[in-house]
């Protein structure tokens, strides 16, 4: 009997440790997730543009496919790589993030280039051309998952830097919680955004009061504008995040003059207004300058990507 009681006491002790560990993971995940708020907002703004132009019945399936790809990116690909790099090769993190930031700058600049010069580049026109719906969906999903990979890498890296975990397993568990929580938050929000027009249509037809039907009609009219705004915000977010990654990476590598210049200019602009608006204006100024740099860098990358990298990858795929 005493042996059984001792065993139960040990089990209770293990359960307490496990519960404490879960609490620690959740607390660490909450703290780390808060640090990634800016990139999460960018991710949520970028994603809705990938379902524009599709039939309503395909919107949620496309978002679900992208969300699954996002979980795969974070948990299967990025989590083990982030842990390995952070513990054994931390010097590789910055260059890899800068490559990802360059991809975001290129993709954002490509969209703007196509708007400004619709006939300016045969390669970009071919890249942007709408083909059959099935092929277009595959193309959009793959593009969304690629973009998600870059943003997810930034999210996981920021979260990892914010984690104060005593061991590798706690780091892994916390990153997993952050990754899944962020994915649910981002793609749940995206699903709500893209289906709001259907909600509006339902209210316009089925609401029992004139106010409800009016709200439904308002939603139906507003959502195309909201989607266009989100598309613009998404492109701007790519340039902002991409530009800020490159600038921060240059600072880490010892080339901090551009980051210092942007910081000093933003600080001066922020302190040119009243105190209550200083931090907001300073943040907006810095984000704008990061985005302008991202756009400029993206324009530099367009001919490199379309004239050099693209043909090389095409020849490589043809030989295999």
Residue pairs with C-beta under 8 A, 6 or more apart in sequence:
21 170
21 173
24 170
25 170
25 173
25 174
25 177
26 177
28 163
28 164
28 165
28 170
28 174
29 159
29 174
29 177
29 178
29 181
31 162
31 163
32 158
32 159
32 160
32 162
32 163
32 174
32 175
32 178
33 40
33 159
33 178
33 181
33 182
35 158
35 159
35 161
35 162
36 154
36 155
36 158
36 159
36 178
36 182
38 241
39 151
39 154
39 155
39 158
39 241
40 155
40 182
40 185
40 186
41 237
42 151
42 234
42 237
42 238
42 240
42 241
43 148
43 151
43 152
43 155
43 182
43 186
44 185
44 186
44 189
44 190
45 230
45 233
45 234
45 237
46 147
46 151
46 234
46 235
46 237
46 238
47 63
47 66
47 144
47 148
47 186
47 187
47 190
47 234
48 190
48 193
48 194
48 227
48 230
48 231
48 234
49 227
49 230
49 231
49 234
49 235
50 62
50 66
50 140
50 141
50 143
50 144
51 58
51 59
51 62
51 63
51 140
51 194
52 227
52 231
53 130
53 136
54 62
54 133
54 137
54 140
56 195
56 197
56 198
58 137
59 194
59 195
60 191
60 194
60 195
62 137
62 140
62 141
63 187
63 190
63 191
63 194
64 187
65 141
66 141
66 144
66 145
66 148
66 187
67 183
67 187
69 141
69 144
69 145
69 148
70 145
70 148
70 152
70 183
70 186
70 187
71 179
71 180
71 183
73 145
73 148
73 149
73 152
74 152
74 155
74 156
74 179
74 180
74 182
74 183
75 176
75 179
75 180
77 149
78 149
78 152
78 153
78 156
78 179
79 156
79 172
79 175
79 176
79 179
82 153
82 156
82 157
82 160
82 175
83 160
83 168
83 171
83 172
83 175
85 92
85 93
85 96
86 93
86 160
86 171
87 168
93 157
94 249
94 252
94 253
95 249
96 153
97 153
97 154
97 157
97 245
97 249
98 245
98 246
98 249
98 250
100 149
100 150
100 153
100 154
100 245
101 150
101 241
101 242
101 243
101 244
101 245
101 246
101 249
101 294
102 242
102 246
102 297
102 301
103 146
103 147
103 150
103 242
104 147
104 150
104 151
104 238
104 239
104 241
104 242
104 245
104 294
105 238
105 239
105 242
105 243
105 246
105 294
105 295
105 297
105 298
105 301
106 298
106 301
106 302
106 305
107 143
107 147
107 238
107 298
108 235
108 236
108 238
108 239
108 242
108 294
108 295
108 298
109 239
109 294
109 295
109 297
109 298
109 299
109 301
109 302
110 124
110 127
110 128
110 298
110 302
111 235
112 235
112 295
112 298
113 120
113 121
113 124
113 299
113 302
114 120
114 124
114 125
114 128
118 125
119 125
121 302
121 306
123 306
123 307
123 310
124 302
124 306
127 306
130 136
131 139
147 238
150 242
151 241
152 179
152 182
154 241
154 245
155 178
155 179
155 182
156 175
156 178
156 179
159 174
159 175
159 178
160 171
160 175
163 170
163 171
163 174
163 175
165 171
165 174
193 226
193 227
193 230
194 227
196 219
196 223
196 226
197 219
197 220
197 223
197 224
199 216
199 219
200 215
200 216
200 217
200 218
200 219
200 220
200 222
200 223
201 216
201 220
202 216
203 212
203 213
203 215
203 216
203 219
204 213
204 216
204 217
204 219
204 220
205 213
205 216
207 213
207 215
207 216
236 291
238 294
239 290
239 291
239 292
239 294
239 295
239 298
240 287
240 290
240 291
240 294
241 294
242 294
242 297
242 298
243 290
243 291
243 292
243 293
243 294
243 295
243 297
244 287
244 290
244 294
246 293
246 294
246 297
247 258
247 259
247 262
247 290
247 293
248 259
250 256
250 258
250 259
251 259
251 260
258 293
262 286
262 289
262 290
262 293
263 286
265 285
265 289
266 282
266 283
266 285
266 286
266 289
267 282
269 281
269 282
269 285
270 278
270 279
270 280
270 281
270 282
270 283
270 285
271 278
271 282
272 281
273 281
